[in-house]
Amino acid sequence: MKQLKFSSILPYIISIIAFYLATLTYFYPELVDDKSLAQTDIVQFEGMSKRSVDYKKSHDGEQALWNDAMFSGLPDYLIATGVPEAALLTLKQITHGFISKKTSAHLLFMYMFCFWILLLSFDVNPWLALIGSLAFTFSSYNIINIEAGHVTKSWAIGYSALVLAGIHLIFRKKLLLGFAILALGLSLQIGAPHYQITFYLVFVCLAYSISELIFAVKNNEIHMFAKQAGIMVIAILLAFGTAVGRLWMVKEYTPYSMRGEKQLTSTDTESGEQKNEGLEKEYAFNWSQGKMETFTLLIPYFYGGSSGESLQAGSNVYDTISKLFGKQQADKLVGVGPVVPLYHGDQMFTAGPLYMGAIVCFLFILAMLTLPDRMRWWILAGAIISMMFAWGKNLSFFNYFLFDYFPGFNKFRSVSMALSMTMMLMPLAGILALQKLLETKLTDELKKNLFIAVGVTAGLALFFAVFGGMSSFNTAKDASFPQRLGVNDQNAADALIKALRDDRLAFMRKDAFRSAFLIVLAGAILYFTMLGKLSKNVALGILGVVMIGDVWLVGHRYLYPEMFKKNAVKQAHQKTPADDTILKDKDPHYRVLTLGSFSQEAQTSYYHKSLGGYFAAKMMRYNDLIERELYPEQNVIIGSLRGGKLPNFSETPAINMLNAKYIKYGNEANQVIENSKALGNAWFVSKVVEVSSADEAIAEVNSINPDQEAVINTSDFKTSKTNYSLDSAANIQLQSYSQREIIYTSENSKDGLAVFSEIHYPKGWTATIDGNEAEILRVNYVLRALEVPAGKHEIKFSFNPDSYVIGANITSISGILVAIIVVVALLFSGYKAFIKQD
């Protein structure tokens, strides 16, 4: 007879309850008051995905696959396209606590739950695992990711913990459970999808695997290691099977994206050599963390916090504004938003520091002194290499070498996010060390290690607190701070800049003393506990409160209740009078150019098909067109408007051929211009201009008359002739339009070359003329064209890429297998763990 012992599962039940309570406490405005965050990335995502989401709703769940709302059209693969994952959906919802993924709150629960599983896989006491999971979750980077709306990044970081848990269980010979957790964790991780985090996670997993291989050789356990490695390979293959559709689409798209091969001649400014593939170094390493900036893990304001923080009453900047403009004016600025640029590091801007917690930093150093070699070295290696990646251009000899020669490295930007792996490994090691010390009596060696860890971390904090004033707190951007406040007087501006720098130093010192105090307190608690003068339960309770409270309060600087607003995202998409003016057009098949940073905003895409958008992996050729043609043509339009004249659209051939019928330069109804030269959906041309290179092709775009001529690169495509006779009645009419099928009718008494105002993408699109397949040519650097025989014809473009059609089926089958394996493994493991003999 067997029975379930309730006392054995009580800590786990309480932990889950605690996760819900913590989520509710932090996201009370969202979960109870129906408010939300105006998250920049969410606002942009809703703009870029609106048409694809609407398509899916109106087509019984069919995916759009092609996004026609941004950049005149591009594959939707990395934007809103989903893959069949019904079998994994319930398991995924468990990690969300069944909290809707439409809320930000589900991300917080997911962080806690996944890291909790990781700690439990290392046999951490469930109460300590609860504390560790909360301390990890409320670290500032995780909170900032949620505030910014970095949903896929948050998922990828959270599910990385599950991947490590699965690998660890396999190495600890819990093969079935480890196999299931690894397959599930990796399925969810690569399904996030945020492949840059996956890329960095691979290095951590390799560090662990290499460490295990070394110890297997030393202990003559090669046979067992081979078995474990084989199980991991099967789990990895199964997990990748659940993402075959998505990965296939990404692999297919990458060569044609900004991550792919360069089409135009360009020079890498660092090496002076032609760069043929991947991102430009300067672009890729824009967000490189300074080496010293890594100390924000220990002291949150070490580099000033964020690029825009609320004005604090009593600060030097507040006092200076009070003196210059009066206390009433200063009070108006308190708490109104990101007024003060406290950040003074190497990155272009930042939403806040990567603070891991002073006590976690102390415990991590302690772990490196006390954990067994088999656990210590791979964690240290993973943490250090992640730091090195995050330093980017500030460790150029290392990262530039990898960028040039290591596969995949040149596909990613914002390398500072690599530190997310360090921030996962630090609390893991720290909690393991804490558990060891709480279960151990104080020895001379442990005493020495404890004092070293306190001395190193608290000593560093005190050093920076005392001698931090010797550092520079200046940035080149400081001069713009007074200007943003409307201060033009030089003396007043100088006073404000000095006050800003004084605040940076003052806040850093305050946080440094704070960190030192917390570390000494934690060290003292551990010391007296190991001496037997303090109960372990009391010690654990105090440490838990202090550890969690530390990161909670710092995270609260960057995500607090006042940031939640009613219908925050919806308000960001309020239709403007300019939008209403454009939408009066009864023919919806045109595009809109919003002047300004059109290549960095997706608001236009919410209501219109836009020439611009917001996407870091836009098509390479279209990005070339933006930089070489659309930006200069935009400047022509802006110059005319500033001169009080209407633009001469004969000077904007690229804008015309993209059928930009409306130019929007403000939100008012009278700030819309209709482009009489927009060429419509399709047209016949009479002449082909032949070139032999991509450089020549894009240069000719600015020279031709696109309603009569088309440029073709003969090294890629050829036409049967270069001159076509057109009768005056020749025409092409759009009959029906959707994101996966476009139908035209054409009439021409002569053979002709039809140009379509649709972006050429060589994978997935097929064209037929009266049901007979026709070759899709690329003209004018980015557009589609067909040679159409004389007469009346039906022309159909269809988008059904094999990468989705076949890949989706493989994904669905693999997902079912993973779900079955996970359920079986959990039931079996739960039976063994909790059901005992009487």
Summary of the structure (lengths in Angstrom):
residues: 838
radius of gyration: 29.7
end to end distance: 6.5
largest distance: 99.9
contacts: 2924
relative contact order: 0.12
helix: 58%
strand: 12%
